[in-house]
Structures are given as structure tokens and as C-alpha cells.
Amino acid sequence: MTEKFEIWDAHVHFFSFNFFKTLIRMKTKETPLSEEFSNLKEKYGIETPPVSPVQLARRWIEEMEKYKISKLVLFASIPEDALSVATAISAFPDKFIGFITINPLSSEVESNIKHAVENMGMKGIILFPALYHIHVYDELLEKIYLIAKEYKIIVFTHFGILKIPIREAIGLNDQIDGTYSNPTDLHRVAVRYPDVNFIIPHFGAGYLREVLMLGSQCKNVYVDTSSSNSWIKVLPYKIDLKDVFAKTIDVFGVDRIIFGTDSGVFPRGYRIDILNQQLEIMNELGLTDEEIQKILSGNLKRILEI
């Protein structure tokens, strides 16, 4: 079913060796890394990635070739791991695009973003409001949106339920605060910066109604389809992923929906089950091949100006 489409996955975590090492050292500086990695393997089945980001990138390319995926957007999932993603996209620029997670509270956030764009080739920034306890409309973030406008980079913002299994497996206590997780927080920002494109993952991860309201008013707001979308279970009414797609298409149209899987760890590798499920849903909804192609890569290409 996938062979006739060009597929760009907009949501893949590049969980590098340095990523794991950094998080482990946030928890403890005493325990040997080998012991912590063994624990992750034994308890959670998570493979230790190769030390070299290029080797890890090659592993992802093997997955791409296996499943006929043309390009991946790789996330540097913590600010400290931007170099790993930059190394991967530098080695294989035809395969990868890079987004970086930023700490909006850092005094160096402006210079970090500019360096990432100018010298690392990054095309987007990632915000986790609930992790850093800041509303996206906070004045502190204005400088970030101005940079996004200047450099024409995407602002990827996680709202809704936020669970980070990797950090939980390592034993970090993140104090995630859902107070900062409502997508309607983005309304005034999206209106103020109409030339900046914002992507909200997982259809809002539980805030479907709010995402639809936001999308109906702000044409520079997009959603991605990534993950198993298990947030559906917390809704107080019966709905399935096909319903989510149908309603989102009604409000956003096919031009503002972007495909992603939320792939990240090995040995699981690429989450082809998500791609297959979502392709099946799009076909059941009667989308044309042209409309499906927009979701699978065309829309992302357009806002990246590729």
C-alpha cells in the first residue's frame, strides 16, 4: 500500500547515545553507564545505541529502506543533544531533516537557536510547555517566535498529555505540569505571528476539541498524526482514530495535517504499524491519492519550502 506514495515522517526521535548518557547523568553521576544501560535493556527492552551518531543514522536508513520511507524529521529530544542530530543530517542530508528541543528558560536560548539554524542546518524548534512550566504566550517566548519568523523555521509545540517513557525508565522525576498544556494558549501567538507555522503533535493529545477550535481560527496551525494516539482513551465519549481523522479533515482540511509516527527506540525501530493503520483509515475515508500524498509528505515539504 505504501509503494505508490512518497513518505516523509515528521516525527522521529533520534535517541542517541549522548541523549541517554545526558539523562542518566541528570539522575546520577555515581552509577556506571554500563549498569544503567543494562537496566534499560533488561527491564524495558531498550537497546543501547551506538556511540557514533552516524552509525545510529545508518540504522535508521536501514529502516527507511526496509519500509520505503523517503525522509525522516529527526528530533533532538533534549537541548543537549542537538549536535548528535546535526551530525546525522550532515552525514545524510538527503535522508534527514533536524528539529531541536529548546529550553525556553535558558539565557542562551536565542543564540542556541540561531547557531542551530545557521551552523547545524536545523529547520524547526520543539517546545514542551508542560516540561518547562511556561505558557506559550509568555512574553519570555516572544524572542523565540521572532527568530522563527526571521529564519522561517517551524515551531513544533507539544500540548495535552505528556508522558516520556524513556525519562521514566531512566528514573527521572520531571514534574510535568498539565496546567501549561492547553492548545488554546497558542491562539494569541499564532494570530500575532501569521507567518510562523506551528505544528501540534498527536492531534493535541487529548485536547482534540481545543485543537479543532484553534485550527478553525488559525490557518498557520497544523497537526501531526503521530504515535498510537492512546490519548483517545481519556476522552469522556466514544471515538476512534478514524473519527479523529474525519473530524480533523473537516476542520483543517487535508492541507494542514502532517504524517508522523513518533518512532524512536530500537529494537522496535520504525513504527510501520502506525503508517499502515493511518493509510488504511485515509483510504476508508475516501481520500484521493493526491490528498493522501499531501498528508504523507506534501504539506511538510510546503511549509519547509522544499
Residue frames as qw, qx, qy, qz and C-alpha x, y, z in Angstrom:
[[0.000, 0.883, 0.470, 0.000, 0.00, 0.00, 0.00],
 [0.307, -0.821, 0.055, 0.478, 2.88, 2.40, 0.73],
 [0.632, -0.012, 0.465, 0.620, 4.79, 1.88, -2.51],
 [0.315, 0.658, 0.458, 0.509, 2.89, 4.46, -4.54],
 [0.202, -0.964, -0.131, -0.109, 3.47, 7.29, -2.05],
 [0.458, 0.444, -0.399, 0.659, 6.49, 9.37, -1.12],
 [0.633, -0.684, -0.362, -0.010, 6.59, 9.27, 2.66],
 [0.245, 0.491, -0.409, 0.729, 8.24, 11.86, 4.88],
 [0.591, -0.548, -0.573, 0.145, 7.86, 11.11, 8.57],
 [0.027, 0.768, -0.073, 0.636, 7.68, 14.38, 10.50],
 [0.563, -0.657, 0.272, -0.422, 8.12, 12.91, 13.99],
 [0.915, 0.037, -0.351, 0.198, 11.06, 10.62, 14.81],
 [0.467, -0.849, 0.244, -0.037, 13.13, 10.87, 17.99],
 [0.664, 0.513, -0.476, 0.262, 16.87, 10.44, 17.48],
 [0.723, -0.668, 0.137, -0.117, 17.60, 8.83, 20.82],
 [0.569, 0.617, -0.486, 0.244, 21.38, 8.86, 20.59],
 [0.728, -0.136, -0.502, 0.446, 23.99, 7.51, 22.98],
 [0.195, 0.184, -0.268, 0.925, 24.61, 11.06, 24.15],
 [0.506, -0.432, -0.217, -0.714, 20.87, 11.53, 24.74],
 [0.834, -0.369, -0.409, -0.035, 20.78, 8.55, 27.09],
 [0.621, 0.014, -0.389, 0.680, 24.07, 9.47, 28.73],
 [0.024, -0.364, 0.103, -0.925, 22.88, 13.01, 29.43],
 [0.655, -0.459, -0.205, -0.564, 19.62, 11.86, 31.01],
 [0.844, -0.227, -0.439, 0.211, 21.35, 9.18, 33.08],
 [0.473, 0.080, -0.335, 0.811, 23.79, 11.75, 34.41],
 [0.302, -0.488, -0.046, -0.818, 20.88, 14.04, 35.28],
 [0.820, -0.436, -0.258, -0.266, 19.69, 11.28, 37.57],
 [0.800, -0.548, 0.170, 0.174, 23.01, 10.06, 38.95],
 [0.345, 0.811, -0.472, 0.035, 26.69, 10.68, 38.48],
 [0.477, -0.514, 0.692, -0.174, 27.62, 7.66, 40.57],
 [0.846, 0.118, 0.511, -0.095, 26.28, 4.59, 38.77],
 [0.293, -0.273, 0.682, 0.612, 28.39, 3.33, 35.84],
 [0.499, 0.356, -0.239, -0.753, 26.77, 3.96, 32.48],
 [0.345, 0.143, -0.893, -0.251, 27.09, 0.29, 31.58],
 [0.017, 0.224, 0.882, -0.414, 24.95, -0.63, 34.57],
 [0.360, 0.443, 0.267, -0.776, 22.26, 1.89, 33.65],
 [0.466, 0.354, -0.533, -0.611, 22.19, 0.74, 30.03],
 [0.204, 0.016, -0.979, 0.000, 21.94, -2.89, 31.15],
 [0.191, 0.330, 0.694, -0.611, 18.97, -1.95, 33.31],
 [0.457, 0.445, -0.078, -0.767, 17.22, -0.30, 30.36],
 [0.414, 0.255, -0.783, -0.388, 17.79, -3.41, 28.27],
 [0.145, -0.072, -0.965, 0.206, 16.71, -5.93, 30.90],
 [0.161, 0.408, 0.649, -0.622, 13.66, -4.08, 32.25],
 [0.404, 0.652, 0.167, -0.619, 12.42, -2.22, 29.19],
 [0.769, 0.320, 0.499, 0.239, 13.99, -3.98, 26.20],
 [0.264, 0.955, -0.062, -0.118, 15.71, -0.80, 25.03],
 [0.858, 0.203, 0.011, 0.471, 18.91, -1.32, 23.07],
 [0.373, -0.700, 0.109, 0.599, 21.96, 0.78, 23.79],
 [0.584, 0.810, 0.049, -0.033, 22.52, 2.94, 20.71],
 [0.782, 0.201, -0.037, 0.589, 25.97, 3.11, 19.10],
 [0.382, -0.591, -0.117, 0.701, 28.22, 5.86, 20.41],
 [0.177, -0.111, 0.424, 0.881, 28.53, 7.35, 16.93],
 [0.453, 0.504, 0.306, -0.668, 25.50, 9.34, 15.71],
 [0.398, 0.455, -0.568, -0.559, 26.46, 8.38, 12.16],
 [0.105, 0.045, -0.993, -0.029, 26.16, 4.69, 13.00],
 [0.262, 0.406, 0.709, -0.514, 22.75, 5.31, 14.56],
 [0.418, 0.547, -0.110, -0.717, 21.74, 7.27, 11.47],
 [0.280, 0.279, -0.835, -0.384, 22.72, 4.31, 9.31],
 [0.102, 0.193, 0.943, -0.252, 20.47, 2.12, 11.46],
 [0.376, 0.553, 0.382, -0.638, 17.58, 4.44, 10.69],
 [0.363, 0.498, -0.486, -0.620, 18.41, 4.41, 6.99],
 [0.061, 0.052, -0.990, -0.113, 18.17, 0.62, 7.04],
 [0.234, 0.448, 0.745, -0.435, 14.66, 1.00, 8.46],
 [0.348, 0.609, -0.031, -0.712, 13.81, 3.60, 5.82],
 [0.266, 0.352, -0.759, -0.479, 14.94, 1.33, 3.03],
 [0.067, 0.123, 0.983, -0.121, 13.06, -1.61, 4.53],
 [0.192, 0.601, 0.692, -0.351, 9.77, 0.29, 4.67],
 [0.336, 0.508, 0.468, 0.640, 10.23, 2.63, 1.69],
 [0.201, -0.897, -0.271, 0.285, 10.38, 5.85, 3.73],
 [0.552, 0.679, 0.048, 0.482, 11.97, 8.76, 1.85],
 [0.211, 0.509, -0.325, 0.768, 12.84, 11.17, 4.65],
 [0.547, -0.564, -0.574, 0.232, 12.69, 11.50, 8.43],
 [0.098, -0.806, 0.160, -0.561, 12.49, 14.58, 10.61],
 [0.682, -0.104, -0.587, 0.425, 14.86, 13.74, 13.45],
 [0.376, -0.870, -0.073, -0.312, 14.21, 15.32, 16.83],
 [0.360, 0.272, -0.614, 0.647, 16.98, 16.29, 19.19],
 [0.515, -0.587, -0.586, -0.216, 14.76, 15.41, 22.13],
 [0.503, -0.745, -0.194, 0.393, 16.76, 17.38, 24.70],
 [0.193, 0.970, -0.133, -0.068, 18.64, 20.64, 24.11],
 [0.420, -0.670, 0.583, 0.185, 21.94, 18.95, 24.96],
 [0.679, 0.031, 0.697, 0.228, 21.67, 16.55, 22.02],
 [0.473, 0.805, 0.022, -0.358, 21.49, 18.97, 19.12],
 [0.020, 0.671, -0.671, -0.315, 24.97, 18.00, 17.93],
 [0.464, -0.017, 0.884, 0.050, 24.02, 14.34, 17.53],
 [0.550, 0.652, 0.500, -0.147, 21.16, 15.20, 15.18],
 [0.232, 0.883, -0.241, -0.331, 23.31, 17.76, 13.37],
 [0.244, -0.464, 0.811, 0.260, 25.95, 15.08, 12.80],
 [0.527, 0.271, 0.806, 0.004, 23.34, 12.72, 11.36],
 [0.480, 0.802, 0.311, -0.175, 21.82, 15.24, 8.96],
 [0.039, 0.820, -0.455, -0.345, 25.27, 16.45, 7.89],
 [0.342, -0.263, 0.874, 0.225, 26.25, 12.88, 7.01],
 [0.198, 0.332, 0.879, 0.280, 22.98, 12.11, 5.21],
 [0.158, 0.290, 0.118, -0.937, 21.33, 15.38, 4.15],
 [0.412, 0.012, -0.598, -0.688, 19.15, 13.61, 1.59],
 [0.458, -0.259, -0.850, -0.007, 17.63, 11.40, 4.30],
 [0.393, -0.541, -0.600, 0.438, 17.14, 13.60, 7.35],
 [0.035, -0.717, -0.073, -0.692, 15.83, 16.98, 8.50],
 [0.447, -0.118, -0.649, 0.604, 16.60, 18.23, 12.01],
 [0.357, -0.772, -0.178, -0.494, 14.44, 19.82, 14.71],
 [0.385, 0.174, -0.646, 0.635, 15.84, 20.77, 18.12],
 [0.477, -0.719, -0.503, 0.037, 14.22, 20.87, 21.53],
 [0.216, 0.538, -0.232, 0.782, 14.86, 24.16, 23.28],
 [0.385, -0.484, -0.603, 0.504, 14.85, 25.24, 26.90],
 [0.076, 0.799, 0.308, 0.511, 12.82, 28.47, 26.76],
 [0.510, -0.853, -0.088, 0.060, 14.09, 29.44, 30.20],
 [0.771, -0.121, 0.097, 0.618, 17.75, 29.40, 29.19],
 [0.064, -0.847, 0.046, 0.525, 19.51, 32.73, 28.96],
 [0.175, -0.415, 0.666, 0.594, 21.26, 31.40, 25.85],
 [0.595, 0.406, 0.686, -0.101, 18.15, 30.23, 24.02],
 [0.446, 0.840, 0.006, -0.308, 18.37, 32.89, 21.30],
 [0.077, 0.708, -0.660, -0.237, 21.99, 32.19, 20.45],
 [0.468, -0.105, 0.877, -0.005, 21.37, 28.44, 20.65],
 [0.635, 0.573, 0.485, -0.183, 18.56, 28.61, 18.11],
 [0.370, 0.865, -0.220, -0.257, 20.49, 30.84, 15.74],
 [0.159, -0.556, 0.801, 0.154, 23.54, 28.59, 15.97],
 [0.577, 0.121, 0.804, -0.076, 21.40, 25.51, 15.33],
 [0.602, 0.716, 0.303, -0.180, 19.85, 27.07, 12.24],
 [0.273, 0.890, -0.318, -0.178, 22.90, 28.80, 10.81],
 [0.020, 0.630, -0.776, -0.018, 25.55, 26.17, 11.58],
 [0.381, -0.079, 0.909, -0.152, 23.66, 22.90, 12.08],
 [0.220, -0.027, -0.710, -0.668, 21.03, 23.19, 9.39],
 [0.096, 0.347, 0.850, -0.384, 18.06, 22.79, 11.74],
 [0.118, -0.312, -0.547, -0.768, 14.63, 23.52, 10.30],
 [0.530, -0.606, -0.377, -0.457, 12.46, 23.59, 13.42],
 [0.003, 0.333, -0.665, 0.668, 12.33, 24.08, 17.17],
 [0.555, -0.362, -0.736, -0.138, 10.42, 21.99, 19.69],
 [0.234, -0.432, 0.361, -0.792, 8.64, 23.34, 22.76],
 [0.502, -0.320, -0.801, 0.061, 7.45, 21.32, 25.75],
 [0.234, -0.616, 0.072, -0.749, 5.48, 23.85, 27.83],
 [0.820, -0.494, -0.123, -0.262, 4.44, 21.30, 30.46],
 [0.866, -0.033, -0.246, 0.433, 8.03, 20.18, 30.98],
 [0.413, 0.205, -0.177, 0.869, 9.44, 23.68, 31.41],
 [0.182, -0.659, -0.603, 0.410, 6.37, 25.12, 33.19],
 [0.030, -0.377, 0.104, 0.920, 5.77, 28.03, 30.87],
 [0.543, 0.640, 0.476, -0.262, 2.78, 29.09, 28.78],
 [0.591, 0.266, 0.445, 0.618, 3.49, 29.52, 25.09],
 [0.111, 0.869, 0.280, 0.393, 2.05, 33.03, 25.28],
 [0.570, -0.687, -0.082, 0.444, 4.54, 34.08, 27.97],
 [0.224, 0.959, -0.139, -0.101, 6.43, 37.23, 26.99],
 [0.483, -0.588, 0.601, 0.245, 9.68, 35.35, 27.55],
 [0.662, 0.155, 0.683, 0.267, 8.99, 33.36, 24.38],
 [0.407, 0.863, 0.128, -0.270, 8.42, 36.37, 22.14],
 [0.032, -0.744, 0.573, 0.342, 12.08, 36.40, 21.14],
 [0.470, -0.064, 0.865, 0.163, 11.78, 32.76, 20.07],
 [0.526, 0.635, 0.562, -0.065, 8.87, 33.47, 17.75],
 [0.202, 0.909, -0.167, -0.325, 10.69, 36.45, 16.28],
 [0.221, -0.499, 0.776, 0.315, 13.62, 34.18, 15.44],
 [0.519, 0.260, 0.813, 0.051, 11.26, 31.61, 13.95],
 [0.431, 0.834, 0.270, -0.214, 9.77, 34.32, 11.76],
 [0.034, 0.838, -0.425, -0.341, 13.18, 35.64, 10.72],
 [0.160, -0.405, 0.867, 0.241, 14.62, 32.24, 9.85],
 [0.717, 0.144, -0.322, -0.601, 11.37, 30.71, 8.56],
 [0.201, 0.149, -0.955, 0.159, 11.60, 27.71, 10.86],
 [0.600, -0.411, -0.563, -0.392, 8.75, 25.60, 12.19],
 [0.246, -0.374, 0.600, -0.663, 7.64, 25.78, 15.82],
 [0.619, -0.157, -0.750, -0.171, 6.61, 22.32, 16.99],
 [0.261, -0.382, 0.455, -0.761, 4.69, 22.53, 20.28],
 [0.377, -0.173, -0.910, 0.024, 3.56, 19.62, 22.43],
 [0.454, -0.287, 0.212, -0.816, 0.23, 20.09, 24.19],
 [0.858, -0.163, -0.276, -0.402, -2.04, 17.68, 26.03],
 [0.908, -0.396, 0.138, 0.016, -0.99, 14.52, 27.84],
 [0.362, 0.747, -0.541, 0.134, 2.77, 14.36, 28.16],
 [0.878, -0.378, 0.294, 0.017, 4.36, 11.08, 29.13],
 [0.374, 0.744, -0.552, -0.042, 8.01, 10.50, 28.34],
 [0.980, -0.180, -0.051, -0.071, 8.62, 6.76, 28.80],
 [0.716, 0.382, -0.342, 0.473, 12.37, 6.99, 28.22],
 [0.016, -0.577, 0.397, -0.714, 12.81, 9.51, 31.01],
 [0.777, -0.403, 0.144, -0.461, 10.55, 7.46, 33.27],
 [0.970, 0.064, -0.210, 0.106, 12.55, 4.30, 32.51],
 [0.496, 0.454, -0.411, 0.616, 15.78, 6.07, 33.41],
 [0.502, -0.490, -0.590, 0.400, 14.20, 7.24, 36.66],
 [0.140, 0.148, -0.044, 0.978, 13.88, 10.98, 36.15],
 [0.033, -0.668, -0.673, 0.315, 11.16, 12.82, 38.03],
 [0.295, 0.314, 0.332, 0.839, 10.23, 15.56, 35.60],
 [0.027, 0.502, 0.472, -0.725, 7.38, 17.28, 37.49],
 [0.051, 0.274, 0.619, 0.734, 5.34, 17.65, 34.31],
 [0.143, 0.404, 0.485, -0.762, 2.58, 20.23, 34.81],
 [0.246, 0.464, 0.771, 0.359, -0.50, 19.93, 32.62],
 [0.012, 0.796, 0.315, -0.516, -1.51, 23.49, 33.52],
 [0.013, -0.636, 0.374, 0.674, 0.61, 24.57, 30.56],
 [0.329, -0.024, 0.884, 0.332, -0.78, 22.01, 28.10],
 [0.447, 0.644, 0.547, -0.294, -3.88, 23.61, 26.57],
 [0.499, 0.255, 0.492, 0.666, -3.59, 24.26, 22.82],
 [0.067, 0.902, 0.378, 0.198, -5.79, 27.35, 23.08],
 [0.468, -0.717, 0.075, 0.511, -2.78, 29.01, 24.73],
 [0.502, -0.049, 0.492, 0.710, -1.33, 29.18, 21.24],
 [0.300, 0.776, 0.541, 0.123, -4.19, 31.24, 19.78],
 [0.035, -0.973, -0.009, 0.229, -2.87, 34.71, 20.53],
 [0.438, -0.519, 0.548, 0.489, 0.64, 33.66, 19.45],
 [0.490, 0.263, 0.722, 0.411, -0.49, 32.19, 16.13],
 [0.214, 0.896, 0.388, 0.040, -2.53, 35.33, 15.42],
 [0.210, -0.903, 0.185, 0.326, 0.40, 37.58, 16.28],
 [0.207, -0.518, 0.707, 0.435, 2.79, 35.59, 14.08],
 [0.804, 0.415, 0.216, -0.367, 0.80, 34.60, 10.98],
 [0.560, 0.668, -0.478, -0.110, 3.99, 33.92, 9.02],
 [0.113, -0.421, 0.875, -0.213, 5.19, 31.29, 11.52],
 [0.754, -0.054, -0.527, -0.388, 3.95, 27.74, 11.07],
 [0.400, -0.394, 0.674, -0.480, 3.09, 25.80, 14.22],
 [0.635, 0.013, -0.733, -0.246, 2.70, 22.02, 14.43],
 [0.579, -0.375, 0.480, -0.541, 0.81, 20.37, 17.28],
 [0.249, 0.219, -0.934, -0.133, 1.52, 16.62, 17.55],
 [0.048, -0.182, -0.960, 0.207, -0.85, 13.75, 18.27],
 [0.202, -0.594, -0.576, -0.524, -3.96, 15.79, 17.31],
 [0.282, -0.663, 0.151, -0.677, -3.48, 17.64, 20.61],
 [0.388, 0.105, -0.848, 0.345, -3.01, 14.51, 22.76],
 [0.174, -0.446, -0.791, 0.380, -6.39, 14.69, 24.47],
 [0.096, 0.570, 0.204, -0.790, -7.32, 18.27, 23.62],
 [0.329, 0.296, 0.736, 0.512, -9.00, 17.39, 20.34],
 [0.069, 0.859, 0.507, 0.004, -11.83, 19.91, 20.74],
 [0.234, -0.852, 0.062, 0.464, -9.40, 22.70, 21.57],
 [0.394, -0.240, 0.604, 0.650, -7.15, 21.84, 18.64],
 [0.265, 0.533, 0.709, 0.378, -10.12, 21.90, 16.28],
 [0.056, -0.933, -0.303, 0.186, -11.20, 25.27, 17.66],
 [0.331, -0.681, 0.309, 0.576, -7.68, 26.61, 17.23],
 [0.400, -0.004, 0.710, 0.580, -7.32, 25.19, 13.74],
 [0.235, 0.724, 0.627, 0.164, -10.61, 26.69, 12.63],
 [0.072, -0.975, -0.127, 0.167, -9.31, 30.16, 13.51],
 [0.219, -0.789, 0.469, 0.331, -5.58, 29.99, 12.75],
 [0.864, 0.490, -0.051, -0.102, -4.51, 28.83, 9.31],
 [0.339, 0.683, -0.613, 0.209, -0.85, 28.66, 10.33],
 [0.521, -0.365, 0.690, -0.346, -1.55, 25.87, 12.84],
 [0.653, 0.235, -0.661, -0.285, -1.05, 22.27, 11.73],
 [0.789, -0.385, 0.394, -0.272, -1.46, 18.91, 13.44],
 [0.288, 0.404, -0.854, -0.155, 0.63, 15.80, 13.18],
 [0.850, -0.119, -0.272, -0.435, -0.83, 12.31, 13.32],
 [0.403, 0.430, -0.774, 0.230, 1.98, 10.65, 15.24],
 [0.190, -0.245, 0.824, -0.474, 2.00, 7.88, 17.85],
 [0.101, -0.270, -0.955, -0.065, -0.58, 5.28, 18.76],
 [0.290, -0.358, -0.126, -0.878, -2.81, 8.18, 19.90],
 [0.412, -0.292, -0.839, 0.200, -3.74, 6.32, 23.07],
 [0.060, 0.060, 0.321, -0.943, -4.98, 9.64, 24.49],
 [0.467, -0.211, -0.517, -0.686, -8.30, 8.70, 22.88],
 [0.507, -0.287, -0.800, 0.141, -8.92, 6.51, 25.94],
 [0.194, -0.262, -0.505, 0.799, -9.22, 9.51, 28.29],
 [0.236, -0.150, -0.265, -0.923, -11.98, 11.22, 26.34],
 [0.365, 0.109, 0.680, -0.627, -15.42, 11.12, 28.02],
 [0.744, 0.422, 0.107, -0.507, -17.10, 9.96, 24.83],
 [0.803, 0.035, 0.558, 0.207, -16.63, 7.06, 22.43],
 [0.423, 0.840, -0.227, -0.254, -14.37, 7.84, 19.50],
 [0.878, -0.082, 0.317, 0.348, -11.74, 6.05, 17.46],
 [0.366, -0.415, 0.349, 0.756, -8.82, 7.18, 15.31],
 [0.236, 0.396, 0.681, 0.570, -10.92, 7.11, 12.16],
 [0.108, -0.881, -0.461, 0.001, -13.32, 9.58, 13.80],
 [0.392, -0.707, 0.073, 0.584, -10.36, 11.75, 14.79],
 [0.356, -0.051, 0.557, 0.749, -9.08, 11.83, 11.23],
 [0.115, 0.622, 0.674, 0.382, -12.53, 12.57, 9.83],
 [0.202, -0.909, -0.321, 0.174, -13.22, 15.46, 12.18],
 [0.416, -0.580, 0.231, 0.662, -9.73, 16.90, 11.73],
 [0.319, 0.170, 0.627, 0.690, -10.06, 16.77, 7.96],
 [0.012, 0.798, 0.583, 0.153, -13.43, 18.54, 8.25],
 [0.262, -0.923, -0.116, 0.259, -11.85, 21.42, 10.16],
 [0.386, -0.625, 0.409, 0.541, -8.23, 21.59, 9.00],
 [0.703, 0.641, -0.179, -0.252, -8.64, 20.16, 5.52],
 [0.964, 0.034, 0.050, 0.260, -6.04, 17.81, 4.09],
 [0.478, 0.714, -0.160, 0.486, -3.58, 20.69, 3.64],
 [0.157, -0.717, 0.428, -0.527, -2.79, 21.14, 7.35],
 [0.907, -0.325, 0.225, -0.144, -2.38, 17.55, 8.50],
 [0.301, 0.699, -0.648, 0.023, 1.13, 16.10, 8.64],
 [0.951, -0.086, -0.290, -0.065, 2.04, 12.44, 8.97],
 [0.053, 0.632, -0.691, 0.347, 4.34, 11.16, 11.71],
 [0.785, -0.135, -0.600, -0.068, 4.90, 8.01, 13.76],
 [0.481, -0.752, 0.324, -0.313, 6.78, 9.06, 16.92],
 [0.938, 0.097, -0.260, 0.207, 9.34, 6.32, 16.27],
 [0.163, -0.899, 0.334, -0.231, 12.42, 6.38, 18.48],
 [0.483, -0.560, 0.666, -0.093, 13.93, 3.30, 20.10],
 [0.638, 0.304, -0.681, -0.191, 15.44, 0.04, 18.95],
 [0.244, -0.046, 0.850, 0.464, 14.88, -2.85, 18.54],
 [0.423, 0.622, 0.576, -0.321, 11.33, -1.68, 17.77],
 [0.334, -0.014, 0.500, 0.799, 12.69, 0.68, 15.14],
 [0.214, -0.027, -0.290, -0.932, 10.33, 2.25, 12.65],
 [0.386, 0.244, 0.708, -0.539, 6.67, 2.07, 13.67],
 [0.126, 0.012, -0.721, -0.681, 5.34, 0.74, 10.41],
 [0.056, -0.471, -0.874, 0.105, 2.14, -0.36, 12.15],
 [0.051, 0.645, 0.306, -0.699, 1.18, 3.29, 12.62],
 [0.127, 0.357, -0.485, -0.788, 1.78, 4.10, 8.97],
 [0.120, -0.149, -0.919, -0.345, -0.25, 1.09, 7.84],
 [0.023, -0.565, -0.746, 0.353, -3.13, 1.88, 10.22],
 [0.086, 0.634, 0.117, -0.760, -3.31, 5.51, 9.15],
 [0.116, 0.213, -0.667, -0.704, -3.10, 4.69, 5.46],
 [0.073, -0.336, -0.933, -0.111, -5.98, 2.28, 5.90],
 [0.017, 0.649, 0.532, -0.544, -8.03, 4.96, 7.65],
 [0.094, 0.510, -0.217, -0.827, -7.35, 7.53, 4.94],
 [0.131, 0.007, -0.832, -0.538, -8.44, 5.06, 2.29],
 [0.064, -0.476, -0.866, 0.140, -11.59, 4.16, 4.24],
 [0.042, 0.662, 0.307, -0.683, -12.45, 7.86, 4.45],
 [0.585, 0.680, 0.426, 0.118, -12.30, 8.07, 0.67],
 [0.123, -0.829, 0.255, 0.483, -9.31, 10.37, 0.34],
 [0.761, 0.640, -0.108, 0.000, -7.80, 10.52, -3.12],
 [0.854, 0.002, -0.056, 0.518, -4.18, 9.54, -3.70],
 [0.283, 0.606, -0.043, 0.742, -3.39, 13.23, -4.16],
 [0.473, -0.747, 0.037, -0.465, -4.93, 14.09, -0.78],
 [0.918, -0.367, -0.015, 0.149, -3.13, 11.23, 0.95],
 [0.717, 0.295, -0.065, 0.629, 0.15, 12.35, -0.62],
 [0.043, -0.773, 0.083, -0.628, -0.31, 15.81, 0.87],
 [0.716, -0.648, 0.108, -0.234, -0.58, 14.32, 4.36],
 [0.955, -0.129, 0.059, 0.260, 2.29, 11.89, 3.85],
 [0.637, -0.146, 0.125, 0.747, 4.79, 14.47, 2.62],
 [0.279, 0.617, 0.360, 0.642, 3.37, 17.30, 0.54],
 [0.299, -0.913, -0.200, -0.194, 2.28, 19.53, 3.39],
 [0.685, -0.594, 0.106, 0.408, 5.58, 19.19, 5.23],
 [0.592, 0.179, 0.328, 0.714, 7.51, 19.96, 2.06],
 [0.096, 0.793, 0.340, 0.497, 5.41, 23.06, 1.53],
 [0.395, -0.914, -0.053, -0.078, 5.94, 24.59, 4.95],
 [0.707, -0.440, 0.261, 0.489, 9.63, 23.69, 4.87],
 [0.359, 0.842, -0.172, -0.363, 9.73, 25.35, 1.43],
 [0.397, -0.332, 0.795, 0.317, 11.35, 22.27, -0.11]]
